[in-house]
Amino acid sequence: MREEVRVDGSPYNREFDDELIETTTKSIIDGGELKTYLHNIYSAEKMGEAPTGNGFIGAQDLGVGTINTVVDAEKGSVDELISHVRRGVYLIRTGDRPNPASGDLSAMVSAGYYVEDGSIKHPLKETMIGVNILDLLKSIV
């Protein structure tokens, strides 16, 4: 998984974040290994690291966000991955983000699908989901 500063046709392409830190293309997870954290000025200072150009103004405050997150399908197509899902959600879009302190995400699905027994059963829209991002990452096979 990487964050790209520029993706053809993306409305999210940015040269600077909302704190005027230059954005860069970066590898976040490579080969199953976490390569970098994403920081705004505040979180970078707390961890003794440099800001990564990921400080963005949200609905209520300045937080850490992404520009264009790209997940490479190195292990197969989306259909092939879905075929292994017993029960879950194929999330396309949500405007929410996890709580950076706890990892909890309570989000409104604006576009997605309910998956059961390896196939998409029906679309989801305006559906709430709740998950802890750290628990979710630990459950990936």
Beta strands, then each sheet from edge to edge (+ up, - down):
strand 1: 2-4
strand 2: 26-27
strand 3: 29-30
strand 4: 33-34
strand 5: 55-57
strand 6: 62-64
strand 7: 68-70
strand 8: 87-94
strand 9: 104-116
strand 10: 119-124
strand 11: 127-132
sheet 1: 2+ 1- 7+
sheet 2: 3+ 4-
sheet 3: 5+ 6-
sheet 4: 8+ 9- 10+
sheet 5: 8+ 9- 11+
end
